[in-house]
């Protein structure tokens, strides 16, 4: 942000850390035509809310509370279970509670603090979540409203410093993804789930414990409108068996059959061209089979190139047929004896060209077959560069060879200016992958539960001053 012409950063020191994890359960389908993928996944968010302390909730006890006073009569919701309106002061990780019954006072007009184990109550109600922080987020590349299979939010533990909240939701959703199909059907794809915050970066930032990456978690940002982002990368490698067996193999067989037509004498122009044109139309039909399964792109895929070369091969055979067919008509104007020699010469060279064409076609296909057997695919680094995926962008100066991490997203393949020599032209960007570089932001483990918050030390009741609760909690309590 710029104030009076000077650059001013936004402090994010007080931003709430939201620990984010996404677990993909099933990649159901990758739709090539619409460039979408359907995935089932679970989103898990964890954060500590400093305001989530001494919250009011409903508590269902399994027994009659011995400290019950007439100021609040428990509601019988089931035989043996009574519901109370309480103020939760502590919730331990194992489910133990410390609470104050709303409206209950001892002889000194002070509330009584109760401690019970998890087995002594049936359930405890949730806070009024609309009063507390929630990391609002959106999926930026989602195609339509996601189907929420389940959604839950719970307090894992809380004390006087705040409460640690865990949110889980399972989604069935379709996401858009631009496919890079230059090497189709031996291609690799990045299917990405992009998560962005709907609050400024100074309010909260994503941090990842697993499965996804965050480019930067900073204490200061250069712009007020920046948002924290997280991305899930799903690496997909296509199984090309269907296309090899059902499409490319058939194209190979059609062109091989076309070679059989070269045994027709070159002076039979109609018979040979009729055979070759039939094969050409058959190969062209498979071009539309591929086209129906892929989106429209401004480039040709590897399968397109193969079919195009197959068509070009048939066109060359047609030109060969026209040439030698025309040459075979020359003996009519030659003297006796020379015509037979010319006819023999034409048939000999036609046969040689035919055998050479057959050898080129078969050897070329054998080379392609062995390349497919040895997984002739683009490297993942090449895939990341094609998709401009900013997992880890490294700039390199062409003058001094200085290398640096590109913090801001590089534009048009440029990584900014060199901080060592000041060079800003022709600065290259190298896109690293998880296979050859650690993430810029190391996976962050959620804070461990403090030892004193894992379980209650003792159970029972004791007097508690209202001032101990604080003004807001005392007001909620009724003191």
C-alpha positions, 0 to 999 in steps of 0.5 A: 500500500502507498500512503503519500507516495511512500510504500507502507506494509501491513502488519500481520503479527496478530493474524490468526494462524489457521492450520489447513489440511486437505485429504483427497479420498477419491479422484473420481474423474478427469473430464478431458472435454470440459477440462474439469475433475471430480474429486472427493476430499476432506478439508480440515481447519484448526485455529486458536480463537483468543475470544473463545473462553468462558462461553455459554452452553447447554450441559446434559448431566447423567446424574442429579447435580448435588450443588443444584440450587433452586435458582435454576431447575434442571430440564429433564430431557430424558430419564436420568439426564438433566440439562443445565445452562452453564458457563464453560470455563475449561474444556480439557482435551479428554472431555473433562469440564470445569463449569459454572451453572448460570444463576447458581450462587453459594451462601456468599453470593459467589458462583460455584466452580464444578469439575466433572469427568467425561463419563459424568455427562451425556453431551455438551452443547456448542458455543454460538459460533456466529459470535466467534471467529471463523476463517471464511474461505472460497475455492477459486477454481470450483465449477459449481456449488460443492456438495457438502457430505458432512460438516462439523466444528468443535472445541478441542480444548479451551481455558482462560487464554482462548479455545482451540477449534477444529473444523472438518468438512467433506466435499464432493466437487468439480474443479476446473483445470486447464489441461496441458495436452502437448504429449497426449496420450502420454501426458501428465497433469496437475489437478489443483484445488485452490483455496483463498481466504475471504479476509485480509492477510493481517487477520488470518493466514493459512498454514499447512500441516500436510498435503498442500502448500502455502507460498508465504506466511509473512509478518508483513505484506506489501498490500492491504488487499492481499489474501492468504492462499493455499493450493492442493496439488494432485499429480495425475499421469494418464494411462494411455492403454485405451488410446494405443489399443483402440485408436493409434493401433487401428491407424497403424493397421489401416496404413499397413493395409494401405501398403498392400495396395502398392502391389497393384500395378502403377498403370492401374491408376484407378484401382490403386488410388481408390484403395489409398483414398479409402484408407485415407478416409479411415485414418481421418475418421480416427482424427475426429475420434480424438477430437471428440474427447479433447478440448479445442487447443491452439496446438497439436497433441502428440496423437494429432501429430501421429494421425497427421503424419499417417495422413501425410504418409498416405498422401506421399503414396498417392503422389508416388502412384501418380508419378509412376502411373504417368511414367508408365504411359511413356512407352506408347511414344517410344520405339519398339524395344525401348518401351518394354525397358522403360516399363520394367524400369518404372515397375522396379523403382515403384517397387523400391519406393514401396518397400522403402515406404513400408520400412520407414512406416514400420520402423518409425512405429516400432520406435514410438512403441518402445518410447511408450514402453519406457514411459516417454513423458515430460518431466514434472518440472516441465509440467510445472513450468507449462502450468506456471505453478508457483510452488517454488519459483527460483529466479536466475540472473543471466549476467552474474548467475545469481539465484534467488527465491521469487517471492511475488508471483512471476509474470510472463516468465520473468522473476523481477530484477537481480538484487546483486547486479541490478539486471532486470532484462531476460531474468529467467524463472525456474519452476521447482517441484516437490520432488526436487525442492522443499516447500518454501513454507515448511509444514507446520504442526498444529500446537500441541495441547498443553499438558495441564489441558489434557485432563482434569487433575481433580473433580468436585466443586469449590467457590469461585469469585465472579471477578475471576470470570471477567466482565463479559463472562460475569455478565453472561453468568448473570453476576 
